[in-house]
């Protein structure tokens, strides 16, 4: 029964110490700076209205594809009715109603062609606007990353300074002892658990190094309840684990690097997944280890196995530039944000309209 009660007390301390450990990494002022950095970035990114532009792009693309289907259907109807009219004329039958239908269908086809061409031009403009906005978004994210790295170095420096100082503290608690054992016996028997509970309350062995711990006062009731007070001294540890936790707390746990090329038609892939296109692409993600990087430019390609490092700048030159594709796709290289939905090219040169022989009335 006594051991069970002691275990319950230690578990309670562990559950509470997790909150303390998280708050020790970043103090109030540092948290305020972190909040300002994130808020500033969100405001800058929100001002670009990228999501709205993507939605508008997709609506235009859907409208064009729908009109192209209607156009093809109308052209097929004109072909069919033209054949019928030709057969009737050969048989000496003049069908005024069919000629009027063909005339109206011809005007409708011309109107749809105009609508598709107008929407196609607007689609190209929207695509360019999106490209400009995504470049600005990448710039904002680089500025945010630089600000976070600066804050990280400040916090790291503070922790390193604190790790050199000895901190004196006191610790109080209660134990349930056997009524038959003496006060000193109960304290000595539970001393390892008391020390462990104190260390856990400061974040665990990965967070502090205990330099001294001594129970200086204790009182025991007749029912075995024992209250104690201990003096403790310790140093903060700044270990590799602490550094990982700090980077995660600041949102710097992702690897950030740059892919560059000498051609805007370059497309970059990591493990066969496209991550962006253009002369420069900023990439962020949990890229730990060796990855297959493939870069294409028209019919040319380069493939490498790379250990993608934080802050890396990888350049892929092509000796001769290929011609510009009719409809290069815009891709977002940012993680956690909305990406442009891939569609077929919005505007192709329509095939020549079916020519009708001049009709005499």
Buried (B, 14 or more C-beta within 10 A) or exposed (E): EBEEEBEEBBEEBEEEBEEBBEEBBBEEEBEEBBEEBBEBBEEBBEEBEBEEBBEBBBEBBEBBBEBBEBBEEBBEBBEEBBEBBEEBBEEEEEBEEBBEBBEEBBEBBEEBBEBBBEBBEBBBEBBEBBBEBBEBBBEBBEBBBEBBBEBBEEBBEBBEEBBEEEEEBEBEBEBBBEEEBEBEEBBEBBBEBBBBBBBBBBBBEBBBBBEEBEBEEBEBEEEBEBEBEBBBEBBBBBBEEBEEBBBEBBBBEBBBBBBBBEBBBBBBBBEEEBBBBBEBBBBBBEBEEEBEBBBBBBEBEBEEEBEBEBEBEBEBEBEEBBEEEEBBEBBBBBBEBEBBEEBEBBBEEBEEEEEBEEEEE
